[in-house]
Amino acid sequence: MPESTAQPQAQPSPRTEPTPITADATATPGELLARAQADYANAHPADPDGGDQ
């Protein structure tokens, strides 16, 4: 059997590709900073002793 019977490598479907972060292209540095701080706060809950808040 010739190798041509093998399926060609298909491009990943758009549904499986990560969603492009288009908002970052137009976001201001302040918006990016606020977003990063919110992401960090969500990923790292406040310390039990209160931290520096």
CNS distance restraints for C-alpha pairs under 8 A (distance, minus, plus):
assign (resid   1 and name CA) (resid   5 and name CA) 7.40 0.50 0.50
assign (resid  12 and name CA) (resid  16 and name CA) 6.54 0.50 0.50
assign (resid  12 and name CA) (resid  17 and name CA) 6.74 0.50 0.50
assign (resid  13 and name CA) (resid  17 and name CA) 6.70 0.50 0.50
assign (resid  21 and name CA) (resid  25 and name CA) 7.80 0.50 0.50
assign (resid  22 and name CA) (resid  26 and name CA) 7.62 0.50 0.50
assign (resid  23 and name CA) (resid  27 and name CA) 5.95 0.50 0.50
assign (resid  24 and name CA) (resid  32 and name CA) 7.17 0.50 0.50
assign (resid  27 and name CA) (resid  31 and name CA) 5.84 0.50 0.50
assign (resid  27 and name CA) (resid  32 and name CA) 6.36 0.50 0.50
assign (resid  28 and name CA) (resid  32 and name CA) 6.31 0.50 0.50
assign (resid  29 and name CA) (resid  33 and name CA) 6.02 0.50 0.50
assign (resid  30 and name CA) (resid  34 and name CA) 6.09 0.50 0.50
assign (resid  31 and name CA) (resid  35 and name CA) 6.05 0.50 0.50
assign (resid  32 and name CA) (resid  36 and name CA) 6.05 0.50 0.50
assign (resid  33 and name CA) (resid  37 and name CA) 6.07 0.50 0.50
assign (resid  34 and name CA) (resid  38 and name CA) 6.11 0.50 0.50
assign (resid  35 and name CA) (resid  39 and name CA) 6.12 0.50 0.50
assign (resid  36 and name CA) (resid  40 and name CA) 6.08 0.50 0.50
assign (resid  37 and name CA) (resid  41 and name CA) 6.04 0.50 0.50
assign (resid  38 and name CA) (resid  42 and name CA) 6.14 0.50 0.50
assign (resid  39 and name CA) (resid  43 and name CA) 6.16 0.50 0.50
assign (resid  40 and name CA) (resid  44 and name CA) 5.83 0.50 0.50
assign (resid  41 and name CA) (resid  45 and name CA) 5.88 0.50 0.50
assign (resid  41 and name CA) (resid  46 and name CA) 7.38 0.50 0.50
assign (resid  46 and name CA) (resid  50 and name CA) 6.52 0.50 0.50
assign (resid  46 and name CA) (resid  51 and name CA) 6.77 0.50 0.50
assign (resid  47 and name CA) (resid  51 and name CA) 5.38 0.50 0.50
